[in-house]
Amino acid sequence: MREEILKEIRELVEQEFGFSIVNNSRKQQYVLARAVFFAVCRKFTKASLFHIARAVGKDHATAIHGIKIFESFNIQPKLYKTQIDTYNVLAKELDDNPKEEITILERIKEERKQVEDKYNELLSRHKHMLSYYSKYDKGAYKRSLELTNE
């Protein structure tokens, strides 16, 4: 799930800049575009720096450096107008259409709820069947209740 969200954001950044940020180049246009990607991901996802950086084939130290580069854009906003504008466009888009990211804990809670629902459904069916068969065996329902309460 996390990788899909990061991939979507990467594609949005690449679409805005018009080139792939996975390119291993150190040219300024690539470095600045990756800085925008790192900043957007850091703000709008719960992904770790490791996963954010891995989405563009870099390591976490590069992501940290990219975020610092992005923070320095505010010192000379006229010089980095394109990058700041791109960040703002992406931020607005992600604010309007947030990417759902489920944490592991939320996923476990969701799966547990599904298991509990399935259990309750099966228990209900079981009780229904026992009540039906108790017509033929008068003590079946009572014995099953004794077994389940042990």
Secondary structure, 3 states (H helix, E strand, C coil): CHHHHHHHHHHHHHHHHCCCCCCCCCCHHHHHHHHHHHHHHHHHCCCCHHHHHHCCCCCHHHHHHHHHHHHHCCCCCCCCHHHHHHHHHHHHHHHHCCCCCCCHHHHHHHHHHHHHHHHHHHHHHHHHHHHHHCCCCCCHHHHHHHHHHC
